[in-house]
Amino acid sequence: MIIVNSPDFAYSTLVEPHLLRTSNVPYADGLKIKAYINTTSAPTATIIFKGTVMHTPHSPAMASFSSRGPSQITPGILKPDITGPGVNILAAWTSAFEVFSGTSMSCPHLSGVAALIKKAHPDWSPAAIKSAIMTTAYATDNSRGPILDERRLPADLFAVGAGHVDPPKAMDPGLVYDLTPQDYIPYLCGLYANNHVRAIVGGPVNCSSVKSISEAELNYPSISVKLPAIHSTPVSYTRTVTNVGAPRSTYRAMVDVPEGVSARVDPTTLSFEKVDEKKSFSITFRRRGGRRQGAVEGQLRWVSTKHVVRSPISIILE
C-alpha cells in the first residue's frame, strides 16, 4: 500500500503502524507515482527496506502541524519562541515503546533542557533560562542552509522562532536577557484593570502609578518591530543584558536587516568586568525607501571571542 501525504503535509511524513506493508511518500512524490500508474495497465513497484537512514538532508525541518505565529494578541513578541524535536520521537510507553509527534514531544525536550540549565545555574530566573535557550539556538539545517518548512521552502521566523534548541550551547550563553516578575507589571497594566493585574501577580498593584509599556518593550531575547510608513519616524527599543560568562569579556554588535530597513545599535561594544554585571543598549529601526510590504527578517548578534548571542528580529512593513 502507498500512502500519499496531503498537500498540507507535503514532506512531513509520520511514523504510523499499518496492518499492510506500507510506504508513506511526500505529496510531490505521490504525484509522480500517480502519473506513472496512469501510464500503464499493469504498474509495478518495489519497496526496498533500508532500515534507519541517518544524516539525510534536510534536518531539522519544520513539521506541517507545528504552530505558527504571529500572535494575534501580543504581536510585539515573536512567536514561537523556539523549535524543538517533535516528529517521530521514540518514547517510553506502557508497552515496549511508542513513536509520537507533536507538542507533547517537543515540550518535554525543551523542559528537559530548561531543567538541566536550572541544575547548572540554580540562581537563574525562568527568563534567563529562556534567554539562554533562545539566543544559542541554530537556524540552519545539516546541509548548512536555512531550516526548511514542510514544502522544503525556507521557514520564516513565525515558524522557527529563534531557531532549533542547542542544549550544550544553552548551558553557556555568555549573556542573558533577564526579567523579574515586577518587570511584567507595566505591560500588564497596559492590558488590564487593577483587580485583574492583582490576580495575576498575587499582590497589591496600583496601575495609575505605573507607566505602561507595550509587549515589544519587555526585555525579551527577540525583537519585533512594526514600521508603518515609508520614511516613518524611527522606532527604538532598549534592552539590558547580563554577563553570565567570563568576568572580563567584550561583545561587539553585528546587526543584519533586509534592504529598505536600517538598524543602528548604540553602543556597538559592551565590555564587562565581572559576572552578573548588566549593560544596556538601544536599537533603532528606520525605513529606507521602497514600497515593500509584509514580514521581513533580520538578526542582532553580540559576538565575543567565545560566544555569539543571537536575537531574531521580526519586522512588519506596512
MARDOSE-279470 format. One record per residue (C-alpha): residue number from 1; residue in one letter; chain; x, y, z. Coordinates in Angstrom, 1 decimal, padded with zeros to 4 digits. Layout:
N
NUM_A_A_X_Y_Z
...
This chain:
318
1_M_A_000.0_000.0_000.0
2_I_A_001.2_003.5_-000.8
3_I_A_000.0_006.4_001.3
4_V_A_000.5_009.8_-000.2
5_N_A_000.7_012.9_002.0
6_S_A_-001.9_015.6_001.5
7_P_A_-000.7_018.9_000.0
8_D_A_-000.8_020.5_003.5
9_F_A_001.5_017.8_004.9
10_A_A_003.8_017.9_001.9
11_Y_A_007.2_016.4_003.1
12_S_A_006.1_015.9_006.7
13_T_A_006.0_012.1_007.0
14_L_A_004.8_010.5_010.2
15_V_A_005.6_007.0_011.5
16_E_A_002.4_005.1_012.0
17_P_A_001.6_001.4_012.4
18_H_A_-000.2_-000.2_009.4
19_L_A_-001.7_-003.7_009.0
20_L_A_-000.3_-003.9_005.5
21_R_A_003.2_-003.3_004.2
22_T_A_003.1_000.4_003.5
23_S_A_005.2_003.2_002.0
24_N_A_004.3_006.7_003.1
25_V_A_005.6_009.2_000.5
26_P_A_005.6_013.0_000.3
27_Y_A_002.9_014.7_-001.8
28_A_A_005.2_015.6_-004.7
29_D_A_006.4_012.0_-004.9
30_G_A_002.8_010.8_-004.8
31_L_A_002.0_012.9_-007.9
32_K_A_004.8_011.2_-009.8
33_I_A_003.7_007.7_-008.7
34_K_A_000.1_008.5_-009.7
35_A_A_001.3_009.8_-013.1
36_Y_A_003.2_006.5_-013.6
37_I_A_000.2_004.4_-012.6
38_N_A_-001.9_006.2_-015.2
39_T_A_000.5_005.4_-018.0
40_T_A_000.2_001.6_-017.8
41_S_A_-002.4_-001.1_-017.2
42_A_A_000.0_-003.2_-015.1
43_P_A_002.0_-000.8_-012.8
44_T_A_004.7_-002.5_-010.6
45_A_A_006.6_-001.2_-007.6
46_T_A_009.3_-002.5_-005.3
47_I_A_009.8_-001.5_-001.6
48_I_A_013.4_-001.6_-000.5
49_F_A_013.9_-001.7_003.2
50_K_A_017.0_000.2_004.2
51_G_A_016.4_000.3_008.0
52_T_A_017.2_003.6_009.7
53_V_A_019.0_006.0_007.5
54_M_A_021.0_008.7_009.3
55_H_A_022.1_012.2_008.4
56_T_A_019.8_012.7_005.4
57_P_A_019.0_016.3_004.4
58_H_A_017.2_018.3_005.4
59_S_A_017.2_018.1_009.1
60_P_A_015.9_019.6_011.3
61_A_A_012.8_020.7_009.3
62_M_A_009.5_022.3_010.4
63_A_A_006.5_019.9_010.5
64_S_A_003.3_020.9_008.7
65_F_A_001.4_020.8_012.0
66_S_A_003.8_023.0_014.0
67_S_A_002.0_026.1_015.3
68_R_A_002.8_029.3_013.5
69_G_A_002.9_032.9_014.6
70_P_A_002.4_035.8_014.7
71_S_A_000.5_036.1_017.9
72_Q_A_-002.8_037.8_017.4
73_I_A_-002.9_039.0_021.0
74_T_A_000.7_040.1_021.5
75_P_A_002.2_040.8_018.1
76_G_A_005.1_042.7_019.7
77_I_A_006.5_039.4_021.0
78_L_A_007.8_037.0_018.3
79_K_A_006.1_033.6_018.5
80_P_A_007.0_030.9_018.6
81_D_A_010.0_031.4_020.9
82_I_A_011.9_028.2_019.9
83_T_A_011.8_025.0_018.0
84_G_A_012.5_021.5_019.4
85_P_A_012.4_017.9_018.3
86_G_A_008.7_016.8_017.9
87_V_A_008.3_014.5_014.9
88_N_A_008.6_010.7_015.1
89_I_A_010.0_010.7_018.6
90_L_A_010.8_007.2_020.1
91_A_A_009.4_007.3_023.6
92_A_A_008.7_005.2_026.6
93_W_A_005.2_003.7_026.8
94_T_A_003.2_001.1_028.8
95_S_A_004.2_-001.4_026.1
96_A_A_007.8_-001.7_024.8
97_F_A_007.8_001.7_023.1
98_E_A_005.8_004.2_021.1
99_V_A_006.5_006.8_018.4
100_F_A_004.8_010.1_018.9
101_S_A_004.7_013.5_017.2
102_G_A_003.5_016.9_018.3
103_T_A_003.9_019.5_021.1
104_S_A_003.7_016.6_023.6
105_M_A_007.1_015.6_022.3
106_S_A_008.8_018.9_021.7
107_C_A_007.7_020.4_025.0
108_P_A_009.4_017.6_027.1
109_H_A_012.6_018.2_025.1
110_L_A_012.6_021.9_026.0
111_S_A_011.5_021.3_029.6
112_G_A_014.4_018.9_030.0
113_V_A_016.9_021.4_028.6
114_A_A_015.5_024.0_031.0
115_A_A_015.8_021.6_033.9
116_L_A_019.5_020.9_033.0
117_I_A_020.2_024.7_032.8
118_K_A_018.5_025.2_036.2
119_K_A_020.6_022.4_037.7
120_A_A_023.8_024.0_036.4
121_H_A_022.7_027.6_037.3
122_P_A_020.3_027.3_040.3
123_D_A_020.2_031.1_040.7
124_W_A_018.9_031.8_037.2
125_S_A_015.4_033.1_036.7
126_P_A_012.9_031.5_034.2
127_A_A_013.5_034.4_031.9
128_A_A_017.3_033.9_032.0
129_I_A_016.8_030.2_031.2
130_K_A_014.5_031.1_028.3
131_S_A_017.0_033.6_027.0
132_A_A_019.9_031.1_027.2
133_I_A_017.8_028.6_025.1
134_M_A_016.7_031.2_022.5
135_T_A_020.0_033.1_022.0
136_T_A_022.0_030.0_021.4
137_A_A_019.6_028.2_019.0
138_Y_A_020.7_027.5_015.5
139_A_A_018.8_028.5_012.3
140_T_A_020.5_026.2_009.8
141_D_A_020.0_022.5_008.9
142_N_A_022.5_019.8_008.4
143_S_A_023.2_021.0_004.8
144_R_A_024.2_024.4_006.3
145_G_A_021.2_026.0_004.6
146_P_A_018.2_027.6_006.3
147_I_A_015.8_025.4_008.2
148_L_A_013.1_024.4_005.7
149_D_A_009.3_024.0_006.2
150_E_A_007.1_021.1_005.1
151_R_A_007.2_022.4_001.5
152_R_A_011.0_022.5_001.6
153_L_A_011.0_026.3_001.4
154_P_A_013.0_028.4_003.9
155_A_A_010.9_028.6_007.1
156_D_A_010.3_032.1_008.4
157_L_A_010.6_033.4_012.0
158_F_A_006.9_032.7_012.5
159_A_A_007.6_029.0_012.1
160_V_A_011.0_028.5_013.7
161_G_A_011.2_031.4_016.2
162_A_A_014.8_031.8_017.4
163_G_A_015.7_028.5_015.8
164_H_A_016.3_024.9_016.9
165_V_A_017.4_024.4_020.5
166_D_A_021.1_023.6_021.1
167_P_A_021.3_022.1_024.6
168_P_A_025.1_022.2_025.0
169_K_A_025.4_025.8_024.0
170_A_A_022.4_026.8_026.1
171_M_A_024.4_025.9_029.2
172_D_A_026.9_028.6_028.5
173_P_A_025.1_031.5_026.6
174_G_A_027.5_034.3_027.6
175_L_A_024.8_036.9_028.0
176_V_A_021.1_036.7_029.0
177_Y_A_018.2_039.0_028.7
178_D_A_016.7_038.7_032.2
179_L_A_013.2_039.7_033.5
180_T_A_011.8_039.7_037.1
181_P_A_008.1_039.3_037.9
182_Q_A_008.0_043.1_038.6
183_D_A_009.2_043.9_035.1
184_Y_A_005.9_042.5_033.7
185_I_A_003.6_044.8_035.7
186_P_A_004.0_047.9_033.4
187_Y_A_003.0_045.7_030.5
188_L_A_000.1_044.0_032.3
189_C_A_-001.2_047.5_033.5
190_G_A_-001.5_048.4_029.8
191_L_A_-003.8_045.5_029.3
192_Y_A_-005.9_045.0_032.4
193_A_A_-007.6_046.8_035.3
194_N_A_-006.0_046.8_038.8
195_N_A_-008.1_043.8_040.0
196_H_A_-007.1_041.7_037.1
197_V_A_-003.4_042.6_037.4
198_R_A_-003.5_041.9_041.2
199_A_A_-005.0_038.4_040.4
200_I_A_-002.1_037.7_038.1
201_V_A_000.8_038.9_040.2
202_G_A_-000.7_037.8_043.5
203_G_A_-000.2_041.1_045.3
204_P_A_-001.2_044.8_045.5
205_V_A_-000.8_046.8_042.4
206_N_A_-001.8_050.4_041.6
207_C_A_-001.6_050.8_037.8
208_S_A_-002.4_054.5_038.0
209_S_A_001.2_055.0_039.4
210_V_A_002.8_052.7_036.8
211_K_A_003.8_053.8_033.3
212_S_A_002.5_051.1_031.0
213_I_A_004.6_049.7_028.2
214_S_A_003.9_047.6_025.1
215_E_A_005.0_044.0_024.9
216_A_A_007.7_044.9_022.5
217_E_A_009.4_046.9_025.2
218_L_A_009.9_043.9_027.5
219_N_A_013.5_042.9_027.9
220_Y_A_012.9_039.9_025.6
221_P_A_015.6_037.9_023.7
222_S_A_013.8_038.5_020.4
223_I_A_012.8_041.8_018.8
224_S_A_009.5_042.5_016.9
225_V_A_009.1_045.9_015.3
226_K_A_006.4_047.5_013.1
227_L_A_007.4_050.2_010.6
228_P_A_004.1_051.7_009.4
229_A_A_005.1_054.0_006.6
230_I_A_007.9_055.0_004.1
231_H_A_010.4_057.3_005.8
232_S_A_008.4_057.0_009.0
233_T_A_009.6_058.1_012.5
234_P_A_012.3_055.8_013.7
235_V_A_011.4_053.1_016.3
236_S_A_013.7_052.4_019.2
237_Y_A_013.8_049.7_021.8
238_T_A_016.1_049.3_024.8
239_R_A_017.4_046.0_026.0
240_T_A_019.6_045.0_029.0
241_V_A_021.9_042.0_029.0
242_T_A_023.5_040.3_032.0
243_N_A_027.0_038.8_031.8
244_V_A_026.9_035.2_032.8
245_G_A_030.2_034.3_031.0
246_A_A_033.8_035.2_031.8
247_P_A_034.4_038.1_034.2
248_R_A_036.4_040.1_031.7
249_S_A_034.7_040.0_028.3
250_T_A_033.8_042.3_025.4
251_Y_A_031.0_041.9_022.9
252_R_A_030.6_043.7_019.6
253_A_A_027.2_044.2_017.9
254_M_A_026.6_042.8_014.4
255_V_A_023.1_043.6_013.0
256_D_A_021.6_042.3_009.8
257_V_A_018.4_043.7_008.3
258_P_A_016.9_043.5_004.9
259_E_A_017.1_046.1_002.1
260_G_A_014.8_049.0_002.8
261_V_A_015.4_048.9_006.6
262_S_A_018.2_050.4_008.6
263_A_A_019.1_049.4_012.2
264_R_A_021.5_051.2_014.5
265_V_A_022.8_049.8_017.8
266_D_A_024.1_052.1_020.5
267_P_A_026.6_051.4_021.9
268_T_A_028.2_048.9_019.5
269_T_A_030.5_047.5_022.1
270_L_A_029.7_046.1_025.6
271_S_A_032.6_045.5_028.0
272_F_A_032.1_043.6_031.2
273_E_A_034.4_043.4_034.2
274_K_A_032.6_040.9_036.3
275_V_A_029.9_038.2_036.3
276_D_A_026.3_039.4_036.7
277_E_A_027.2_042.8_035.5
278_K_A_024.5_044.4_033.4
279_K_A_024.7_046.6_030.4
280_S_A_022.0_048.3_028.4
281_F_A_021.9_049.2_024.7
282_S_A_019.3_050.6_022.3
283_I_A_018.5_049.5_018.8
284_T_A_016.8_051.9_016.4
285_F_A_015.0_051.0_013.2
286_R_A_014.0_053.2_010.2
287_R_A_012.5_052.7_006.8
288_R_A_014.9_053.4_003.9
289_G_A_012.8_053.9_000.8
290_G_A_011.0_051.3_-001.2
291_R_A_007.4_050.2_-001.1
292_R_A_007.9_046.7_000.1
293_Q_A_005.2_045.4_002.5
294_G_A_004.8_042.4_004.7
295_A_A_007.0_040.5_007.1
296_V_A_010.8_040.6_006.7
297_E_A_013.6_039.3_009.0
298_G_A_016.9_040.2_010.5
299_Q_A_019.1_039.4_013.4
300_L_A_021.2_041.0_016.1
301_R_A_024.3_039.2_017.3
302_W_A_026.6_040.2_020.2
303_V_A_029.9_038.5_019.4
304_S_A_032.8_037.9_021.8
305_T_A_035.9_035.7_021.3
306_K_A_033.8_032.8_022.8
307_H_A_030.1_033.4_022.4
308_V_A_027.6_034.5_019.8
309_V_A_024.4_035.8_021.5
310_R_A_021.8_035.9_018.7
311_S_A_018.4_037.6_018.7
312_P_A_016.0_037.2_015.8
313_I_A_014.4_040.4_014.5
314_S_A_010.9_040.3_013.1
315_I_A_009.9_043.4_011.1
316_I_A_006.5_044.2_009.7
317_L_A_006.5_046.7_006.9
318_E_A_003.1_048.4_006.4
